[in-house]
Amino acid sequence: MSIESAHPTAVAEPDHILLQARDVEFDWSDLPMHWVEGDPFTTHVFNVMHILLPAGEDWFVETFKEALPLIEDEKLRDDVAGFIGQEAMHSHAHSGVLGHLAAKGLDTTPYTDQMNWLFTTLLGPRPLTAGRRENYLVERLALIAAIEHVTAFLGDWVLNARALDTAGVHPTMLDLLRWHGSEEVEHRSVAYDVMRYFDKRESRRLRTQLVATPVLVYLWVRGTRFLMANDPELAHWAPARRRPRLSDFRAAGRRGVLPTSTDLVRRMSRYFRRDYHPSREGSTAQAAAYLASSPAAQAALR
């Protein structure tokens, strides 16, 4: 995949686009266990998406389906419908990698079962009275808005991470990362706008981000540790070598194959600005340009 295809020249930003789910088709038949060549750590940092996001994105879909009948703004209803379709497709695409990992001897079910419990049981619908039920719904929508801030800037990062083009990343997985990242950029404002539709108070917006970000970081670190510990191709490594360290993350950041700690903190903290709006995270035009040329999208069309 060429650098140019992922980094188009600047064009005018569209005022508004109709969000739509895109059929995609990924062939994992020749994907190696360590699809960032010679770099199990970076591979598994990315692989956390496949064990964390399907349950989370299914939760997004069910929560937004619960909110949709309460939204009277037609434009926002259309955006929510598009968001639901895209997130459902993301969940399906990432779930497809899990079978590939299992075939190579990495059973992810101990982790994915816990994620299913977290999003289905702990954060799922509850039998509450009408007023408390709507408040609980808005609280979950605010949590999703906080998480979508993170996915939006990570989507923007992966579209512009030039080092991934030269780091020996398997082209099919790179396409998955950039296809997903592009759609996260494309629908980056929807969850925030839905939250604001129901509750314009700053207190809930900031409080839920203070909860969501540390939990997301914890789950990502825990997921990386799980994958490194259970990777059968690393069975010959000493236990200490298989244990992820902060120095590994910093080294990957210096190589440009993962975001740096500084960049993560800087971009996460933007959510706390009073003038924050997710439309400033990334470029819709850049995302649309990649989606128009994504090999997986083209394969589905054929």
C-alpha positions in Angstrom: 0.0 0.0 0.0 1.5 3.3 -1.1 2.1 6.2 1.3 0.3 8.4 -1.2 -2.9 6.4 -1.0 -3.1 6.8 2.8 -2.0 10.5 2.7 -3.9 12.4 -0.1 -3.2 16.0 -0.8 -5.5 18.4 1.1 -8.9 19.1 -0.3 -11.9 21.1 0.9 -13.7 19.6 3.8 -17.4 18.6 3.2 -20.0 20.3 5.3 -21.8 17.1 6.0 -21.8 13.6 4.6 -24.4 10.8 4.7 -22.8 8.0 6.8 -23.1 4.6 5.4 -21.9 1.1 6.3 -19.5 -0.3 3.7 -19.3 -3.9 2.9 -15.7 -5.0 3.2 -13.9 -8.3 2.7 -10.6 -9.3 4.3 -8.6 -12.4 3.4 -6.6 -13.5 6.5 -5.3 -16.8 4.9 -1.7 -15.6 4.6 -1.6 -13.4 7.8 1.4 -14.4 10.0 1.0 -14.4 13.8 3.4 -11.4 14.0 2.1 -9.3 11.1 4.3 -6.3 12.0 7.5 -8.0 10.8 9.8 -9.1 13.6 7.8 -7.1 16.2 5.5 -9.2 18.3 4.9 -6.4 20.8 3.6 -3.8 18.3 1.6 -6.6 16.6 -0.2 -7.4 19.9 -0.8 -3.8 20.9 -2.8 -3.5 17.7 -4.3 -7.0 18.2 -6.0 -5.8 21.3 -8.5 -4.1 19.0 -9.7 -7.5 17.8 -10.3 -8.8 21.4 -11.7 -5.6 22.9 -13.6 -3.8 20.2 -16.2 -6.3 19.0 -17.9 -6.4 22.4 -17.5 -2.7 22.8 -18.8 -1.8 19.4 -21.8 -4.2 19.8 -22.5 -2.3 23.0 -22.3 1.0 21.1 -24.9 -0.3 18.6 -27.3 -1.6 21.2 -27.1 1.7 23.2 -27.7 3.8 20.1 -30.6 1.7 19.1 -32.1 2.4 22.5 -31.6 6.1 22.0 -32.8 6.4 18.4 -36.5 6.5 19.2 -36.0 9.4 21.6 -34.3 11.6 19.0 -36.5 13.9 17.0 -33.9 15.8 15.0 -34.0 14.1 11.6 -30.4 14.9 10.6 -29.1 13.5 13.9 -31.3 10.4 13.4 -29.7 9.8 10.0 -26.3 10.2 11.5 -27.1 7.7 14.3 -28.4 5.2 11.8 -25.2 5.5 9.8 -23.1 5.2 13.0 -24.9 2.0 14.0 -24.3 0.5 10.6 -20.6 1.3 10.6 -20.0 0.1 14.1 -21.7 -3.2 13.4 -19.5 -3.7 10.4 -16.4 -2.8 12.5 -17.3 -5.5 15.1 -17.8 -8.1 12.4 -14.5 -7.3 10.7 -12.4 -7.5 13.9 -14.2 -10.6 15.0 -13.0 -12.2 11.8 -9.4 -12.0 13.0 -10.1 -14.0 16.1 -10.7 -17.2 14.2 -7.3 -16.7 12.5 -5.6 -16.3 15.9 -7.3 -19.4 17.2 -6.1 -21.4 14.2 -2.6 -20.4 15.0 -3.0 -21.6 18.6 -3.8 -18.3 20.4 -7.2 -18.8 22.2 -8.6 -15.4 23.0 -11.8 -16.5 24.6 -10.7 -15.9 28.3 -10.3 -12.2 27.4 -13.2 -11.9 25.1 -15.6 -13.6 27.5 -14.6 -10.9 30.1 -15.2 -8.1 27.6 -18.6 -9.6 26.8 -19.5 -9.6 30.5 -18.3 -6.0 30.9 -20.3 -4.6 28.0 -23.4 -6.9 28.1 -23.9 -7.4 31.8 -22.2 -4.5 33.6 -23.0 -1.8 31.1 -26.1 -3.3 29.5 -29.8 -2.3 29.9 -31.2 -2.4 33.4 -34.8 -2.7 34.7 -35.2 0.9 36.0 -38.0 3.3 36.3 -38.6 5.7 33.3 -36.6 8.6 34.7 -33.7 6.6 36.0 -33.7 4.5 32.8 -33.2 7.6 30.6 -30.5 9.0 32.9 -28.7 5.7 32.7 -29.0 5.8 28.9 -27.5 9.3 28.7 -24.7 8.2 31.0 -23.8 5.4 28.6 -24.0 7.7 25.6 -21.6 10.1 27.4 -19.2 7.2 28.0 -19.4 6.3 24.3 -18.7 10.0 23.3 -15.6 9.9 25.5 -14.4 6.6 23.9 -15.2 7.9 20.4 -12.9 10.9 21.0 -10.0 8.3 21.5 -11.0 6.2 18.5 -11.2 9.4 16.3 -7.7 10.6 17.1 -6.3 7.1 16.8 -8.0 6.8 13.4 -6.4 10.1 12.4 -3.1 8.9 13.7 -3.2 5.6 11.7 -4.1 7.4 8.5 -1.0 9.6 8.9 1.5 7.1 10.4 3.9 6.9 7.5 6.2 4.5 9.4 3.5 1.8 9.0 4.1 1.8 5.3 7.7 0.9 5.6 7.7 -1.3 8.8 6.8 -4.6 7.2 3.1 -4.4 8.2 1.0 -7.0 6.4 -1.0 -5.1 3.8 -4.4 -6.7 4.6 -4.1 -5.8 8.3 -2.9 -2.3 7.4 -5.9 -1.9 5.2 -8.2 -3.0 8.1 -6.5 -0.5 10.4 -6.9 2.4 7.9 -10.4 1.4 6.8 -11.6 1.3 10.4 -9.6 4.5 11.3 -11.2 6.3 8.3 -14.7 5.5 9.4 -13.9 6.5 12.9 -12.8 9.9 11.6 -15.8 10.1 9.3 -18.4 9.6 12.1 -16.3 11.2 14.9 -18.9 13.8 15.8 -22.0 11.6 16.1 -21.6 10.2 19.6 -20.7 13.7 20.9 -23.6 15.3 19.2 -26.0 12.7 20.6 -24.7 13.2 24.1 -25.2 17.0 23.7 -28.7 16.4 22.3 -29.7 14.8 25.6 -27.4 16.7 28.1 -25.4 19.9 27.4 -23.9 20.0 30.9 -20.1 20.1 31.0 -20.1 18.1 34.3 -21.3 14.8 32.7 -19.0 15.2 29.6 -15.9 15.7 31.7 -16.7 13.2 34.4 -17.3 10.3 32.0 -14.1 11.0 30.2 -12.3 10.8 33.5 -13.8 7.4 33.9 -13.5 6.1 30.3 -9.9 7.0 29.5 -8.2 5.2 32.5 -10.4 2.1 32.0 -9.6 2.0 28.3 -5.9 2.3 28.9 -6.1 -0.4 31.6 -8.0 -2.8 29.3 -5.5 -2.1 26.5 -2.4 -2.8 28.7 -4.1 -5.9 30.1 -5.0 -7.1 26.6 -1.4 -6.7 25.4 -0.1 -8.7 28.4 -2.7 -11.4 27.7 -1.7 -11.8 24.1 2.0 -11.7 24.7 1.7 -14.3 27.5 -0.5 -16.7 25.4 1.2 -16.3 22.0 2.4 -19.9 21.2 5.2 -18.5 18.9 6.7 -16.8 21.9 6.7 -19.9 24.1 10.5 -20.2 23.8 10.9 -16.7 25.3 11.7 -16.3 29.0 8.6 -15.0 31.0 10.3 -11.7 31.7 10.9 -11.1 28.0 7.2 -11.8 27.2 6.1 -9.3 29.7 5.3 -5.9 28.0 7.2 -2.9 29.3 6.7 0.8 29.0 10.1 1.0 27.4 8.7 -1.3 24.5 5.9 1.2 24.0 8.3 4.2 24.0 10.6 2.4 21.5 7.7 1.7 19.1 6.6 5.3 19.5 10.1 6.5 18.5 9.9 4.3 15.4 6.5 5.8 14.5 4.7 2.4 14.5 2.7 3.4 17.6 1.7 6.8 18.9 4.1 8.4 21.4 3.1 8.8 25.0 3.3 12.6 24.5 1.0 12.5 21.6 -1.5 10.3 23.4 -1.6 12.6 26.4 -1.8 15.8 24.2 -4.7 14.4 22.1 -6.6 12.8 25.0 -6.5 16.1 26.9 -8.2 18.1 24.1 -11.5 16.6 25.3 -11.2 18.8 28.4 -11.1 22.1 26.5 -14.2 24.2 26.8 -14.3 24.8 23.0 -13.8 21.1 22.2 -15.6 19.6 19.3 -14.6 16.3 17.6 -14.9 17.8 14.1 -11.4 19.2 14.7 -10.0 15.7 15.1 -8.9 14.5 11.7 -10.0 15.3 8.1 -13.3 13.9 6.6 -11.9 14.5 3.1 -8.8 12.4 3.9 -10.9 9.6 5.4 -13.3 9.6 2.4 -10.3 9.5 0.0 -8.9 6.4 1.7 -12.3 4.7 1.9 -12.8 5.2 -1.8 -9.6 3.3 -2.5 -9.5 0.7 0.3 -8.5 -2.8 -1.1 -11.1 -4.5 1.2 -13.9 -2.2 0.0 -12.9 -2.8 -3.6 -12.8 -6.5 -3.1 -16.3 -6.5 -1.7 -17.5 -4.5 -4.7 -16.1 -7.1 -7.0 
